[in-house]
């Protein structure tokens, strides 16, 4: 139970993300970790005072669990999350919020009938230091309104890529656009607001898998803003680059602080529009570059979740509305490309 401001948490699924959530929750003063459910044997890094169970149903039914962190493959998210909400638990889900729009609508319906339980999704990229500073600059209006956004996000598939469950449509629901590109789509919405028109080309350009390994997507809205996204598993060099074009300047985020460090150092470049009457070289304005070496994104997002629970306030970042809109845009891209 929520006692002395601490949320009693349970984790369902102890793979890559479950292990990250365990570390962050354990380090946070806002939580106490009650138990973890997974079919594998208890790993040595799980403290002995944390229950280890092979039945997630039994874990989420415990009276001493306030919130459930759902860290399972996409196909299982709706079932685990909806059961948890029905039992009166707050729920934090990893992205994507399921395989289909029907999945997230099922979650929204469960949220609507859950007597005020909180539902949040793990779009942690919003909480990266470069993204937060870029958001502050955008919201300040110092560089004018956002005109467009452009993003490239991708990786090298790796030796065992073909065998990954992420390439099985029955389990994942889609390819790299749904798995990784959805983060960039969420960031596009974070800086621009929503989009209502989509044009896309999706293909399996290299990998012999039944889902896309490359997606080229254009977004547009009635405010005249456009977004351009390349989501790929054939970049070979892990890449994150987000450009934000504004009326009076631009922002460029390159690199991404990650567990492996494979995306490079996270940086934010800020440039102010200058024409030849004020700069020495047309098209080369003065820039300021900021470097970041600490990733607090995981801690910040779970702190936001705990705050919403303890203070009984709405989930304002990474809500079910954010999740469904991002997923709807993914599926609009699939439909337009003929892969829906």
PAVEXDO-812691 format. One line per 3 residues: number of its first residue (from 1); their letters; for each residue z, x, y of C-alpha. Coordinates in steps of 0.1 Angstrom, whole numbers. Layout:
N
NUM> A> Z X Y ~ ...
REM end
This chain:
340
1> XXX> 0 0 0 ~ -5 10 36 ~ 29 25 44
4> XXX> 38 47 74 ~ 2 45 84 ~ -11 61 52
7> XXX> -38 44 32 ~ -34 45 -6 ~ -69 55 -19
10> XXX> -88 55 -52 ~ -121 72 -60 ~ -146 57 -85
13> XXX> -170 84 -97 ~ -162 121 -97 ~ -195 139 -93
16> XXX> -206 159 -64 ~ -196 134 -37 ~ -164 123 -55
19> XXX> -152 159 -55 ~ -159 162 -17 ~ -141 129 -10
22> XXX> -111 141 -31 ~ -108 172 -11 ~ -111 155 23
25> XXX> -87 126 14 ~ -61 150 0 ~ -63 171 32
28> XXX> -60 141 55 ~ -27 129 67 ~ -41 94 69
31> XXX> -43 89 31 ~ -25 94 -2 ~ -47 96 -33
34> XXX> -35 73 -60 ~ -62 77 -87 ~ -97 86 -98
37> XXX> -119 69 -123 ~ -146 87 -143 ~ -156 91 -179
40> XXX> -154 129 -180 ~ -122 147 -189 ~ -98 154 -160
43> XXX> -110 185 -141 ~ -84 213 -134 ~ -87 208 -97
46> XXX> -73 172 -97 ~ -36 172 -90 ~ -14 160 -118
49> XXX> 2 133 -96 ~ -32 116 -92 ~ -39 92 -120
52> XXX> -71 99 -140 ~ -86 68 -157 ~ -118 61 -176
55> XXX> -118 25 -165 ~ -126 19 -129 ~ -118 -18 -133
58> XXX> -82 -9 -142 ~ -79 15 -113 ~ -92 -8 -86
61> XXX> -69 -36 -99 ~ -38 -16 -93 ~ -14 -31 -67
64> XXX> -8 3 -51 ~ -45 8 -41 ~ -55 -2 -6
67> XXX> -90 14 -4 ~ -117 23 -29 ~ -142 52 -23
70> XXX> -173 43 -43 ~ -191 76 -53 ~ -213 64 -81
73> XXX> -251 64 -86 ~ -271 38 -65 ~ -275 13 -93
76> XXX> -237 9 -98 ~ -227 7 -61 ~ -230 -31 -56
79> XXX> -210 -39 -88 ~ -181 -15 -80 ~ -180 -23 -43
82> XXX> -181 -61 -48 ~ -154 -61 -74 ~ -132 -40 -52
85> XXX> -137 -63 -22 ~ -130 -94 -43 ~ -97 -78 -53
88> XXX> -88 -74 -16 ~ -95 -37 -14 ~ -111 -19 16
91> XXX> -143 -2 5 ~ -161 30 15 ~ -195 35 -2
94> XXX> -217 65 -3 ~ -253 62 9 ~ -277 47 2
97> XXX> -261 13 0 ~ -278 4 -32 ~ -314 4 -45
100> XXX> -327 -27 -28 ~ -322 -50 2 ~ -308 -75 -23
103> XXX> -281 -50 -32 ~ -268 -46 4 ~ -270 -83 10
106> XXX> -248 -88 -20 ~ -224 -64 -5 ~ -225 -82 29
109> XXX> -217 -115 12 ~ -188 -99 -6 ~ -176 -85 28
112> XXX> -179 -118 45 ~ -156 -135 19 ~ -131 -106 16
115> XXX> -106 -119 42 ~ -112 -91 67 ~ -114 -61 43
118> XXX> -133 -32 58 ~ -166 -20 44 ~ -180 14 56
121> XXX> -209 36 44 ~ -212 73 42 ~ -237 83 68
124> XXX> -217 114 76 ~ -246 131 95 ~ -236 110 126
127> XXX> -203 130 126 ~ -218 165 126 ~ -210 185 157
130> XXX> -245 188 170 ~ -252 151 165 ~ -220 141 183
133> XXX> -228 164 213 ~ -264 151 214 ~ -250 115 214
136> XXX> -227 123 243 ~ -256 137 263 ~ -279 107 255
139> XXX> -251 82 264 ~ -243 100 296 ~ -278 94 309
142> XXX> -280 129 323 ~ -314 134 308 ~ -327 99 312
145> XXX> -337 74 286 ~ -348 82 251 ~ -386 81 248
148> XXX> -391 92 212 ~ -375 109 182 ~ -390 131 156
151> XXX> -374 144 124 ~ -382 166 95 ~ -357 166 66
154> XXX> -363 180 32 ~ -356 205 5 ~ -370 223 -25
157> XXX> -368 202 -57 ~ -355 230 -79 ~ -361 239 -115
160> XXX> -345 208 -130 ~ -357 183 -104 ~ -378 163 -127
163> XXX> -348 154 -149 ~ -326 141 -121 ~ -315 105 -122
166> XXX> -326 103 -86 ~ -362 102 -99 ~ -356 71 -121
169> XXX> -364 40 -101 ~ -341 19 -122 ~ -311 40 -112
172> XXX> -321 52 -77 ~ -344 26 -63 ~ -367 51 -46
175> XXX> -374 87 -40 ~ -367 112 -12 ~ -370 87 16
178> XXX> -342 65 2 ~ -321 94 -10 ~ -323 118 19
181> XXX> -346 104 46 ~ -323 74 51 ~ -299 98 69
184> XXX> -326 106 94 ~ -335 69 98 ~ -298 62 105
187> XXX> -299 89 132 ~ -330 75 147 ~ -312 42 151
190> XXX> -280 60 163 ~ -299 75 193 ~ -325 48 200
193> XXX> -312 15 187 ~ -332 -4 162 ~ -369 -4 152
196> XXX> -389 -34 141 ~ -423 -19 132 ~ -431 6 105
199> XXX> -462 24 93 ~ -460 48 63 ~ -477 69 38
202> XXX> -456 78 7 ~ -469 99 -23 ~ -459 120 -52
205> XXX> -478 150 -39 ~ -465 177 -62 ~ -438 165 -86
208> XXX> -448 144 -116 ~ -422 117 -110 ~ -425 79 -106
211> XXX> -410 80 -70 ~ -423 96 -38 ~ -417 133 -31
214> XXX> -431 130 4 ~ -429 102 30 ~ -446 102 65
217> XXX> -432 73 85 ~ -438 60 121 ~ -413 36 137
220> XXX> -417 16 168 ~ -398 -10 188 ~ -403 -33 218
223> XXX> -386 -9 242 ~ -416 15 238 ~ -397 40 217
226> XXX> -413 56 187 ~ -399 77 158 ~ -418 101 135
229> XXX> -402 111 102 ~ -413 135 74 ~ -390 133 44
232> XXX> -399 157 16 ~ -390 175 -16 ~ -419 200 -12
235> XXX> -408 219 19 ~ -396 247 -4 ~ -373 259 24
238> XXX> -344 235 30 ~ -350 221 65 ~ -333 198 90
241> XXX> -349 194 124 ~ -343 165 148 ~ -360 163 182
244> XXX> -351 137 209 ~ -375 134 238 ~ -360 120 270
247> XXX> -374 111 304 ~ -358 142 320 ~ -355 166 291
250> XXX> -351 171 254 ~ -327 178 226 ~ -334 197 194
253> XXX> -310 199 165 ~ -319 225 139 ~ -300 235 107
256> XXX> -272 215 91 ~ -238 226 82 ~ -235 219 44
259> XXX> -215 229 14 ~ -242 254 3 ~ -253 266 37
262> XXX> -289 264 26 ~ -300 244 57 ~ -290 272 80
265> XXX> -267 274 110 ~ -264 242 130 ~ -277 244 165
268> XXX> -283 222 195 ~ -309 231 221 ~ -308 213 254
271> XXX> -338 215 278 ~ -343 199 312 ~ -378 188 322
274> XXX> -393 213 347 ~ -428 214 362 ~ -445 244 377
277> XXX> -430 238 412 ~ -395 247 398 ~ -401 269 368
280> XXX> -417 302 362 ~ -439 291 333 ~ -453 256 329
283> XXX> -441 240 297 ~ -413 265 292 ~ -382 252 309
286> XXX> -349 269 308 ~ -328 260 277 ~ -292 262 266
289> XXX> -284 266 230 ~ -252 257 213 ~ -241 270 178
292> XXX> -217 253 154 ~ -199 269 124 ~ -175 242 114
295> XXX> -184 209 97 ~ -157 182 103 ~ -181 153 95
298> XXX> -165 143 62 ~ -130 143 77 ~ -141 124 109
301> XXX> -157 96 90 ~ -128 90 66 ~ -105 92 96
304> XXX> -125 64 113 ~ -123 44 81 ~ -85 48 79
307> XXX> -81 39 116 ~ -101 7 111 ~ -78 -2 82
310> XXX> -44 7 98 ~ -53 -8 132 ~ -72 -37 118
313> XXX> -102 -31 140 ~ -139 -35 132 ~ -159 -7 115
316> XXX> -181 3 145 ~ -198 34 130 ~ -217 32 97
319> XXX> -210 -5 92 ~ -227 -28 67 ~ -251 -38 95
322> XXX> -261 -1 100 ~ -266 3 63 ~ -287 -28 57
325> XXX> -310 -20 87 ~ -315 16 74 ~ -323 3 40
328> XXX> -346 -24 53 ~ -366 2 72 ~ -369 23 41
331> XXX> -382 -7 21 ~ -405 -16 50 ~ -420 19 47
334> XXX> -424 15 10 ~ -441 -19 14 ~ -465 -6 41
337> XXX> -474 25 20 ~ -481 3 -10 ~ -453 17 -31
340> X> -429 -12 -25
REM end
